[in-house]
């Protein structure tokens, strides 16, 4: 019994007090498909907050993150898109996508309250999300190719929903 307790405590300390549910989600993503080293451009299109959240394996931690594409079949994200978030009080915050189409609000940076409404903008092109975000903090959890019964197409500016 004492040995089992020691092993359990050792496993807890070795894990760095990480959340086992987040670890399972991160492991399910599989190996990083590249081509970028870890940083602002790696794993575009993947659910960022499976790793970049308090209790997760990566830092910095994110309040909200995602990737925007030109259309639902695009293989590469779209740079320079303004991601505009609104809350029920009418407050708003924006972020621009980087060269691989990703955006993120680091932990403590998001000043809005859920639920959130989203609009993406590039010049005269505008697309609004039809439903609010109630709690999910990573776009790719719900928006990732291929679409299916529980998942919409990747977030995209042009074309059919």
N, C-alpha and C positions, 0 to 999 in steps of 0.2 A: 504494500500500500504506500509506504513512504517513498519507494523508488518511482512509483507511478506519479505521485505528486511532484517529485523533483523533475521528472521528465516533462510533465505538463508545464511547470514553471519555466523550464529551460526553453521549451517551444514558444511560450509566450514572449520571453525576452528576445529570443532569436528573431521572432517575427517583427520586432520593433513596435509591438502593440498595433499592428495593422488589422483592419477589419477583414475577417475571413470571407465575407460575402463579396467585398470589393476585390479581394485577391482572386476569387473564383471568376468574377467578371473580367478582370484584367487577363488572367490566364486564358480565358476563352477567346480573346482577341487573336491569339496566336503570335507568331514572330512578326516583328516590324517588317513590312514589305519594302521599306526604303523608299527612295534613295537617300534620304537625309538622315544625318546623325540626330540624336535627341536634341530637341530645341523647338523653336517656334514653328518650324516647318514640318516636323516629323508626324507621321500618321494622320495626314489630312483625311477627313471623311470618316474617321473612327470616333467612337464615343469617348471624348477626352476625359470626362469626369469618372470614368471607370478606374483611372490611375491618378488623375490630378485633382484630388479632393482630400479633405482631412480624413485620415485613416487609410488613404491609398498609398501606392508605392512611389509616386512621383511628385516632384515639386517643380514649379510653384503650384499651389492649389488654386482651382478656378471656382468662381461662383456660377459661371455660365460660359459655354464654349460651343463652337460649331464650325462648319465649313459650308460655303456657298459656291454653287456651280452655275455655269451659264445655262445649261439645260439638264433635263433628267438623265441623259445618257453621257454627259461629259465625264471624261476621265480625270481631268485636272480642275481644281478650284479656280474661282474667278477673283482676280485682284481688284481692289479699289471699290468694292461694294460697301455701301453704308448699311449697317444693321441697326435699325432704329427700334428700340424697345419702349413700350408704354405700360404704365400700371393703372389700376382703377382710379387713382387720384389724379390722373392726367399728367403725371411727371414722365419724363422721357430721358433716355440715355442712348448714346450712339457709340459704335465702334466701326472701324473700317477693316475690311479683310486684307490680309497680307498677300504676298506674292503667290501663295499656294491656296488662297481662298479661305484661310482660317481666321477666326476672331476669337478673342477670349477676354473675359473680365476676371482679373485675379481676385483671390479671396479678399473680401472687404471692399472691393471696388464697385460692385453693383449696389446702387443706392435705391433701387426700386423694390416694391413688395409684390409678391405673387398674388394673383395670376398676372402674367405678362402677355401683351399682344406684340406681335412682331411685324415689321415691314422692312423689306430689303429694297434698296434704291441704287441705281447706277445711271447717272444723267437723268434722262426723261423716263427711263424704265423703272417701274415700281411694281412690286408684288407684295401682297399682305397675306399673312397666315390667317386662315379662316377661323381657327380655334385658338383660345389662349393656352399658354403654358401654365400648368397648375403647380408643378413641382420638379419636373425633370430638368436637369441642368446641362444636359449634353444633347444637342440637336440630333446627332447620329443614333441615339437610342431609338428614336421614333422615325427618323428619316435616313434611310440607307438602302442602297440597291442590293438586290432587287426588292421592289415593293411587294407586299403581301398582305394577308388579312390583318396583321397587327402592326404593319410598318408601311409608311408612305415612301415615295421616291425621295432620293436625296434632295436637300434644299436647293432649289434652282430658280433663276430669275426669269427665264424665257420658256415658252412652250406650255403644253398641257400640264395640269396639276398632277 
